[in-house]
Amino acid sequence: QTSAGSAVTAMTPRQAASAGDSSSQPFVTASGGQMWRSGRPYRFVGANFWYGLLLDAGRLERELDRLAALSVTNLRVLGAIEELPPPSAHAQPAVQPRPGEFDEALLAGLDRLLCGARDRGMTVVLVLNNMWQWSGGFASYVHWATGEAPPPMRSGASDEEWQGGPAYGAR
């Protein structure tokens, strides 16, 4: 159940694949170089809405309405932002400021976003982690496990400096 009181189905890809006839599944699959959903080719107009869970309810509704008016049907959304030590420039506030601790208000924001997207017939690609230090990502987990500070990331960093984050997170 979501905070809005509506049911949301969450399955791993393996669970979805074993749940029966893929033509009746709401999940997007790939086969033969084509994306499919509900037995039909899946085509979409997408947007990188990474920051959606950080928005207050009013702005979220306005932005989702605007995206829907532009015929956007697929959103890429960050489902997690992990804290990194200063001086790294990264998205704030963090969904997970410390290992195993989660900001309930931001999780509620993610819930609002998912419900709002569903209500507009949009599909969400939920990014749970990545290599980019600006969102915390794997670098946060390396930092938490080793105690070693990640390379600092600053606004206006060079390409070489940007590559330091993914290299650190890949350890």
N, C-alpha and C positions, 0 to 999 in steps of 0.2 A: 504494500500500500504506500502511496506517496502521501506527502503532507496535504495535498489537495484532496485526498480521499479516493483517488481513482487507482485501479490496478494497473501495474506496469509489468510486462513480462521481461524477465532477464534470464538469458541462457548463454552458456558458452557456445562457440561455434560447433563443438562436438555434440552438445546436447541438441542444438537446433538441427543438425544433420541427421541425428538418430530419432528425431521426434515424428517422423513420418514423411509423407509425400511433400517434397520441397515446393511443389506448385502452390501449396496452401500456406506456406510459411511466410511471415512478414520480413524475413531476413533477406538481405541482398547476397547473392552467391555469384561465383564466376565459373564459367564453363565454356570451353571452345573459344576463348578470347572475347567473350561477351559477358556482361553483367546481367543477372536475372533476378526478378522478384515476382513471386506469385505466378510463376510459369511464363512470364512475359519479359521481353528485353527491358532492362532498367536504364532509363535515360534521365538525366537530371541537370539542373542548373544549381551549382554549389557556391558556398561562401565559407571563408575561414572566419568563423565566429568564436575564435579561441577564448575571448574574454567574457563570453556570455554569462558565465556563472558569477562574475564579479559585479554585475549590474544590479541596481535597485529595481524593484518590481515595476515601477512606472517606465523607466527607460527600457527595460527588457521588453515589455509589451510593445512600446513604440518601435523598437528596432525589429522585433519579430514581425510586426504588422508591415513595416516598410520592406523587409526582405520578402515577405509573402506577396506584396504588391509588385515587386520586381520579378516575380515568378521563381524565386529561389525555393528549391524543394529539398536541398541536402545541405546540412551544416556540419562543419568540422568544429568540434568543441573540446577544449581541455576539460577533462574530468578530474584533474589533480594538478596542483601547483605545490611544490615542495620548497621549504625554506632553505636558503643558503646563507652562510655568514657574510657580513659586509667585507669588502666593499663591492661585492658583485651586484650589478644592475640586473634585477629580475622582477617578474610580475609579483605584485603584492596586493592584498595579503595572501598568505600561503594557506592552502586547504589543509596541508599537513605541515605544521610548523616544526614538529619533532616526530621521531619515529613512533608510530602508533597513536598519535594525537591528531584529531581532526577538528576543524572549525565547523561546528554544526550550522552556523548561519550561512557559510558558503555552500555546505552540502544542501541546505534548503534552497539556496539560489540555483544550484544545479537541478534540483527537483523541479523548481518553477520553470526553468528553461526547457527541460525535457517535456513537461506537461504542455507548455506553450507551443513547442514545436509540434507535438502530437496533435494538438487542437487545430493547427494550421496545415496538417497533412504533410509535415516535413519529416525527413529522415535525418537522424543524427549519427555521425561517426564520432564516437567518444574516444578521445586520446587519453589513455591512462598513464603513459609515461613516454619519454623521448630522450634524445641525446642533447637537446638544447638547454644550456645552462640558464637562459633567461626565464625558463619556467621551472627551474629546480632540476627536474628530471633525474637521470641516473647519477649525475654529479652529486646530488644531495645524498643518495644512498651510499656512494663511495665515501663521502665526507662523514656520514654518520657511522659507517663501519670502521673507518680507519682513523678518524680524527684529523686527517690531513686536510688543510684548507685547499679548496679548488683554486685554479688560476683565477685571478680577479677579472671580472667582466665589467667593462665600463661603457657608457654611452659613447658612440663614435669609435668603438674599437676597430682595429684593422682586421682584415680577413684572417691573417695569421693568428691574431689574438683570439678571434672567434673559434678557430679550430682547436685551440687549447681546451675548451670546455668539453666537446665530444671526445677528445683523446683521453681526458681525465675520467670522464664517465664510462668509457669503454673498458676500464681496467678491471 
